[in-house]
Amino acid sequence: MLSAVTTFLLWLLPKLYTPPETFEAGVMMYTNLYYIIRLWVNFIHTPLALK
């Protein structure tokens, strides 16, 4: 069940922010809360999906 939730979040979260257009904007992505949440969800999703 948790794997399904994290899969859904990995699909949804990138839709909540615009991708960076420049390198500098990409470096500043750490200030975007949705981007940080997506990274943590991806970190958690990998071991859940491998079980």
N, CA, C and O atoms as a CHARMM CRD file, in Angstrom:
* protein
*
  204
    1    1 MET  N      0.82500  -1.19800   0.00000 PROA 1      0.00000
    2    1 MET  CA     0.00000   0.00000   0.00000 PROA 1      0.00000
    3    1 MET  C      0.86500   1.25600   0.00000 PROA 1      0.00000
    4    1 MET  O      0.58900   2.20300  -0.73600 PROA 1      0.00000
    5    2 LEU  N      1.91900   1.26500   0.83100 PROA 2      0.00000
    6    2 LEU  CA     2.79500   2.43100   0.87600 PROA 2      0.00000
    7    2 LEU  C      3.52000   2.65100  -0.44500 PROA 2      0.00000
    8    2 LEU  O      3.76300   3.78800  -0.84800 PROA 2      0.00000
    9    3 SER  N      3.86100   1.56700  -1.10700 PROA 3      0.00000
   10    3 SER  CA     4.50700   1.68300  -2.40800 PROA 3      0.00000
   11    3 SER  C      3.57200   2.36100  -3.41100 PROA 3      0.00000
   12    3 SER  O      4.01800   3.16600  -4.22800 PROA 3      0.00000
   13    4 ALA  N      2.30600   2.04400  -3.35400 PROA 4      0.00000
   14    4 ALA  CA     1.33300   2.66600  -4.25600 PROA 4      0.00000
   15    4 ALA  C      1.19100   4.15700  -3.95900 PROA 4      0.00000
   16    4 ALA  O      1.09800   4.96700  -4.88100 PROA 4      0.00000
   17    5 VAL  N      1.17600   4.51700  -2.69400 PROA 5      0.00000
   18    5 VAL  CA     1.06400   5.92800  -2.30500 PROA 5      0.00000
   19    5 VAL  C      2.28900   6.70100  -2.76300 PROA 5      0.00000
   20    5 VAL  O      2.16600   7.79800  -3.30700 PROA 5      0.00000
   21    6 THR  N      3.47700   6.13200  -2.54700 PROA 6      0.00000
   22    6 THR  CA     4.68700   6.83800  -2.96200 PROA 6      0.00000
   23    6 THR  C      4.77500   6.92700  -4.48500 PROA 6      0.00000
   24    6 THR  O      5.27100   7.92400  -5.01100 PROA 6      0.00000
   25    7 THR  N      4.30500   5.90800  -5.19900 PROA 7      0.00000
   26    7 THR  CA     4.28000   5.98100  -6.65900 PROA 7      0.00000
   27    7 THR  C      3.37700   7.11300  -7.12000 PROA 7      0.00000
   28    7 THR  O      3.73900   7.87100  -8.02000 PROA 7      0.00000
   29    8 PHE  N      2.21400   7.23100  -6.51400 PROA 8      0.00000
   30    8 PHE  CA     1.30200   8.32000  -6.84700 PROA 8      0.00000
   31    8 PHE  C      1.93600   9.67400  -6.55500 PROA 8      0.00000
   32    8 PHE  O      1.81700  10.59700  -7.36100 PROA 8      0.00000
   33    9 LEU  N      2.60800   9.80500  -5.41100 PROA 9      0.00000
   34    9 LEU  CA     3.25400  11.07400  -5.06900 PROA 9      0.00000
   35    9 LEU  C      4.38000  11.40800  -6.03600 PROA 9      0.00000
   36    9 LEU  O      4.57900  12.57500  -6.37600 PROA 9      0.00000
   37   10 LEU  N      5.11600  10.39600  -6.48200 PROA 10     0.00000
   38   10 LEU  CA     6.17600  10.64700  -7.45800 PROA 10     0.00000
   39   10 LEU  C      5.61200  11.09900  -8.79700 PROA 10     0.00000
   40   10 LEU  O      6.29900  11.78100  -9.55700 PROA 10     0.00000
   41   11 TRP  N      4.39500  10.73800  -9.09000 PROA 11     0.00000
   42   11 TRP  CA     3.72800  11.21300 -10.29800 PROA 11     0.00000
   43   11 TRP  C      3.16400  12.62000 -10.09100 PROA 11     0.00000
   44   11 TRP  O      3.24200  13.45700 -10.99100 PROA 11     0.00000
   45   12 LEU  N      2.60100  12.88300  -8.91500 PROA 12     0.00000
   46   12 LEU  CA     1.90000  14.14200  -8.65500 PROA 12     0.00000
   47   12 LEU  C      2.84100  15.30900  -8.34900 PROA 12     0.00000
   48   12 LEU  O      2.64500  16.40400  -8.87700 PROA 12     0.00000
   49   13 LEU  N      3.83900  15.10300  -7.52400 PROA 13     0.00000
   50   13 LEU  CA     4.65500  16.21100  -7.03800 PROA 13     0.00000
   51   13 LEU  C      5.35200  17.00700  -8.14300 PROA 13     0.00000
   52   13 LEU  O      5.38900  18.23300  -8.03800 PROA 13     0.00000
   53   14 PRO  N      5.90300  16.39900  -9.18600 PROA 14     0.00000
   54   14 PRO  CA     6.52000  17.22900 -10.23300 PROA 14     0.00000
   55   14 PRO  C      5.53700  18.14100 -10.96500 PROA 14     0.00000
   56   14 PRO  O      5.95000  19.11700 -11.59100 PROA 14     0.00000
   57   15 LYS  N      4.25700  17.83800 -10.89200 PROA 15     0.00000
   58   15 LYS  CA     3.25400  18.68300 -11.52800 PROA 15     0.00000
   59   15 LYS  C      2.96800  19.94400 -10.71300 PROA 15     0.00000
   60   15 LYS  O      2.31400  20.86500 -11.20400 PROA 15     0.00000
   61   16 LEU  N      3.45500  19.98900  -9.47000 PROA 16     0.00000
   62   16 LEU  CA     3.17800  21.12400  -8.58900 PROA 16     0.00000
   63   16 LEU  C      4.23400  22.21900  -8.66300 PROA 16     0.00000
   64   16 LEU  O      4.08700  23.26000  -8.02300 PROA 16     0.00000
   65   17 TYR  N      5.28900  22.00200  -9.42700 PROA 17     0.00000
   66   17 TYR  CA     6.29800  23.04800  -9.60600 PROA 17     0.00000
   67   17 TYR  C      6.78900  23.01700 -11.05300 PROA 17     0.00000
   68   17 TYR  O      6.72400  21.99300 -11.73200 PROA 17     0.00000
   69   18 THR  N      7.27600  24.16100 -11.49500 PROA 18     0.00000
   70   18 THR  CA     7.78200  24.23400 -12.86400 PROA 18     0.00000
   71   18 THR  C      9.24300  23.81200 -12.88800 PROA 18     0.00000
   72   18 THR  O      9.98800  24.11900 -11.95700 PROA 18     0.00000
   73   19 PRO  N      9.66200  23.11700 -13.93100 PROA 19     0.00000
   74   19 PRO  CA    11.06100  22.71500 -14.01200 PROA 19     0.00000
   75   19 PRO  C     11.95600  23.93700 -14.20800 PROA 19     0.00000
   76   19 PRO  O     11.53700  24.92600 -14.81000 PROA 19     0.00000
   77   20 PRO  N     13.16300  23.87200 -13.70900 PROA 20     0.00000
   78   20 PRO  CA    14.05800  25.02800 -13.85200 PROA 20     0.00000
   79   20 PRO  C     14.45200  25.24600 -15.31200 PROA 20     0.00000
   80   20 PRO  O     14.64700  24.29400 -16.06800 PROA 20     0.00000
   81   21 GLU  N     14.56500  26.51400 -15.69000 PROA 21     0.00000
   82   21 GLU  CA    14.91700  26.84100 -17.06600 PROA 21     0.00000
   83   21 GLU  C     16.41300  27.07400 -17.23900 PROA 21     0.00000
   84   21 GLU  O     16.94100  26.92000 -18.34000 PROA 21     0.00000
   85   22 THR  N     17.09800  27.44400 -16.16500 PROA 22     0.00000
   86   22 THR  CA    18.53000  27.70400 -16.24900 PROA 22     0.00000
   87   22 THR  C     19.25100  26.88300 -15.19400 PROA 22     0.00000
   88   22 THR  O     18.63000  26.32300 -14.29100 PROA 22     0.00000
   89   23 PHE  N     20.55800  26.81900 -15.31900 PROA 23     0.00000
   90   23 PHE  CA    21.36500  26.10600 -14.33800 PROA 23     0.00000
   91   23 PHE  C     21.20900  26.72300 -12.95500 PROA 23     0.00000
   92   23 PHE  O     21.09100  26.01100 -11.95700 PROA 23     0.00000
   93   24 GLU  N     21.21100  28.04900 -12.90300 PROA 24     0.00000
   94   24 GLU  CA    21.08100  28.74500 -11.62000 PROA 24     0.00000
   95   24 GLU  C     19.73800  28.44000 -10.96100 PROA 24     0.00000
   96   24 GLU  O     19.66100  28.27000  -9.74400 PROA 24     0.00000
   97   25 ALA  N     18.69200  28.37200 -11.76400 PROA 25     0.00000
   98   25 ALA  CA    17.37000  28.02300 -11.22900 PROA 25     0.00000
   99   25 ALA  C     17.37000  26.58100 -10.72000 PROA 25     0.00000
  100   25 ALA  O     16.72600  26.27600  -9.71600 PROA 25     0.00000
  101   26 GLY  N     18.08500  25.70100 -11.40700 PROA 26     0.00000
  102   26 GLY  CA    18.18600  24.31600 -10.95800 PROA 26     0.00000
  103   26 GLY  C     18.92400  24.19400  -9.63600 PROA 26     0.00000
  104   26 GLY  O     18.57600  23.36300  -8.79700 PROA 26     0.00000
  105   27 VAL  N     19.94000  25.02000  -9.45500 PROA 27     0.00000
  106   27 VAL  CA    20.68900  25.01100  -8.19900 PROA 27     0.00000
  107   27 VAL  C     19.81300  25.51000  -7.05800 PROA 27     0.00000
  108   27 VAL  O     19.96900  25.06100  -5.92200 PROA 27     0.00000
  109   28 MET  N     18.91000  26.41500  -7.33500 PROA 28     0.00000
  110   28 MET  CA    18.04200  26.98400  -6.30000 PROA 28     0.00000
  111   28 MET  C     16.80300  26.13900  -6.00800 PROA 28     0.00000
  112   28 MET  O     15.95400  26.55500  -5.21900 PROA 28     0.00000
  113   29 MET  N     16.68200  24.97100  -6.62100 PROA 29     0.00000
  114   29 MET  CA    15.51000  24.13000  -6.39400 PROA 29     0.00000
  115   29 MET  C     15.40200  23.65200  -4.94700 PROA 29     0.00000
  116   29 MET  O     14.32700  23.23700  -4.51400 PROA 29     0.00000
  117   30 TYR  N     16.50500  23.70400  -4.19200 PROA 30     0.00000
  118   30 TYR  CA    16.43900  23.26700  -2.79700 PROA 30     0.00000
  119   30 TYR  C     15.52000  24.15100  -1.96500 PROA 30     0.00000
  120   30 TYR  O     15.14800  23.76900  -0.85500 PROA 30     0.00000
  121   31 THR  N     15.14600  25.31800  -2.46900 PROA 31     0.00000
  122   31 THR  CA    14.22700  26.19200  -1.73600 PROA 31     0.00000
  123   31 THR  C     12.76200  25.85300  -2.01600 PROA 31     0.00000
  124   31 THR  O     11.87000  26.38600  -1.35700 PROA 31     0.00000
  125   32 ASN  N     12.50500  24.96800  -2.98900 PROA 32     0.00000
  126   32 ASN  CA    11.14100  24.58800  -3.34600 PROA 32     0.00000
  127   32 ASN  C     10.71300  23.38800  -2.49200 PROA 32     0.00000
  128   32 ASN  O     11.30600  22.31200  -2.58300 PROA 32     0.00000
  129   33 LEU  N      9.69900  23.57800  -1.67900 PROA 33     0.00000
  130   33 LEU  CA     9.25100  22.54200  -0.75800 PROA 33     0.00000
  131   33 LEU  C      8.78100  21.28300  -1.49100 PROA 33     0.00000
  132   33 LEU  O      9.08700  20.17300  -1.05800 PROA 33     0.00000
  133   34 TYR  N      8.04200  21.43800  -2.59300 PROA 34     0.00000
  134   34 TYR  CA     7.55000  20.27600  -3.33800 PROA 34     0.00000
  135   34 TYR  C      8.70200  19.46200  -3.91300 PROA 34     0.00000
  136   34 TYR  O      8.63300  18.23400  -3.95400 PROA 34     0.00000
  137   35 TYR  N      9.74800  20.12700  -4.35200 PROA 35     0.00000
  138   35 TYR  CA    10.91700  19.43800  -4.88700 PROA 35     0.00000
  139   35 TYR  C     11.60700  18.61700  -3.79800 PROA 35     0.00000
  140   35 TYR  O     11.99400  17.47300  -4.03300 PROA 35     0.00000
  141   36 ILE  N     11.75800  19.19500  -2.62100 PROA 36     0.00000
  142   36 ILE  CA    12.40000  18.49400  -1.50400 PROA 36     0.00000
  143   36 ILE  C     11.54300  17.30700  -1.06400 PROA 36     0.00000
  144   36 ILE  O     12.08000  16.23600  -0.77800 PROA 36     0.00000
  145   37 ILE  N     10.23900  17.47800  -1.00600 PROA 37     0.00000
  146   37 ILE  CA     9.35000  16.37200  -0.63600 PROA 37     0.00000
  147   37 ILE  C      9.46100  15.24800  -1.66800 PROA 37     0.00000
  148   37 ILE  O      9.48000  14.07200  -1.30400 PROA 37     0.00000
  149   38 ARG  N      9.53400  15.60700  -2.96100 PROA 38     0.00000
  150   38 ARG  CA     9.67600  14.59100  -4.00500 PROA 38     0.00000
  151   38 ARG  C     10.96800  13.80400  -3.83200 PROA 38     0.00000
  152   38 ARG  O     10.97800  12.58900  -4.03200 PROA 38     0.00000
  153   39 LEU  N     12.05300  14.47200  -3.46600 PROA 39     0.00000
  154   39 LEU  CA    13.31200  13.77000  -3.24400 PROA 39     0.00000
  155   39 LEU  C     13.20400  12.78400  -2.08200 PROA 39     0.00000
  156   39 LEU  O     13.69400  11.65900  -2.17900 PROA 39     0.00000
  157   40 TRP  N     12.57200  13.19100  -0.99600 PROA 40     0.00000
  158   40 TRP  CA    12.40600  12.29600   0.15300 PROA 40     0.00000
  159   40 TRP  C     11.47500  11.13400  -0.16600 PROA 40     0.00000
  160   40 TRP  O     11.72400  10.00000   0.24400 PROA 40     0.00000
  161   41 VAL  N     10.40300  11.41800  -0.89800 PROA 41     0.00000
  162   41 VAL  CA     9.48200  10.34000  -1.28300 PROA 41     0.00000
  163   41 VAL  C     10.20300   9.34500  -2.17200 PROA 41     0.00000
  164   41 VAL  O     10.01500   8.13800  -2.02800 PROA 41     0.00000
  165   42 ASN  N     11.02400   9.83100  -3.08500 PROA 42     0.00000
  166   42 ASN  CA    11.79500   8.93500  -3.94500 PROA 42     0.00000
  167   42 ASN  C     12.77000   8.09600  -3.12000 PROA 42     0.00000
  168   42 ASN  O     12.95600   6.91100  -3.39700 PROA 42     0.00000
  169   43 PHE  N     13.38100   8.69400  -2.12800 PROA 43     0.00000
  170   43 PHE  CA    14.31000   7.99100  -1.24300 PROA 43     0.00000
  171   43 PHE  C     13.59600   6.87100  -0.48100 PROA 43     0.00000
  172   43 PHE  O     14.15500   5.79000  -0.29800 PROA 43     0.00000
  173   44 ILE  N     12.37700   7.12500  -0.04200 PROA 44     0.00000
  174   44 ILE  CA    11.58500   6.14300   0.70300 PROA 44     0.00000
  175   44 ILE  C     10.98200   5.10700  -0.23200 PROA 44     0.00000
  176   44 ILE  O     10.87700   3.93300   0.12200 PROA 44     0.00000
  177   45 HSD  N     10.58200   5.53900  -1.43200 PROA 45     0.00000
  178   45 HSD  CA     9.90600   4.66100  -2.38900 PROA 45     0.00000
  179   45 HSD  C     10.80500   3.50300  -2.84300 PROA 45     0.00000
  180   45 HSD  O     10.33500   2.37700  -3.00000 PROA 45     0.00000
  181   46 THR  N     12.07800   3.77800  -3.04900 PROA 46     0.00000
  182   46 THR  CA    12.96900   2.75600  -3.60400 PROA 46     0.00000
  183   46 THR  C     13.01500   1.49400  -2.74400 PROA 46     0.00000
  184   46 THR  O     12.78900   0.41200  -3.28500 PROA 46     0.00000
  185   47 PRO  N     13.29200   1.56200  -1.43900 PROA 47     0.00000
  186   47 PRO  CA    13.27700   0.30800  -0.66700 PROA 47     0.00000
  187   47 PRO  C     11.88400  -0.30600  -0.53800 PROA 47     0.00000
  188   47 PRO  O     11.75400  -1.52700  -0.44400 PROA 47     0.00000
  189   48 LEU  N     10.84400   0.52600  -0.53400 PROA 48     0.00000
  190   48 LEU  CA     9.49300  -0.03600  -0.46600 PROA 48     0.00000
  191   48 LEU  C      9.16200  -0.84000  -1.72100 PROA 48     0.00000
  192   48 LEU  O      8.53700  -1.89800  -1.64100 PROA 48     0.00000
  193   49 ALA  N      9.57600  -0.34300  -2.86000 PROA 49     0.00000
  194   49 ALA  CA     9.26200  -1.01500  -4.11000 PROA 49     0.00000
  195   49 ALA  C     10.11200  -2.26900  -4.30600 PROA 49     0.00000
  196   49 ALA  O      9.70900  -3.17400  -5.03700 PROA 49     0.00000
  197   50 LEU  N     11.26500  -2.33600  -3.67500 PROA 50     0.00000
  198   50 LEU  CA    12.13400  -3.50100  -3.80700 PROA 50     0.00000
  199   50 LEU  C     11.72900  -4.66600  -2.91100 PROA 50     0.00000
  200   50 LEU  O     12.19200  -5.79000  -3.10200 PROA 50     0.00000
  201   51 LYS  N     10.87100  -4.40000  -1.94100 PROA 51     0.00000
  202   51 LYS  CA    10.44400  -5.47200  -1.02600 PROA 51     0.00000
  203   51 LYS  C      9.64400  -6.52000  -1.73300 PROA 51     0.00000
  204   51 LYS  O      9.20900  -7.49000  -1.11100 PROA 51     0.00000
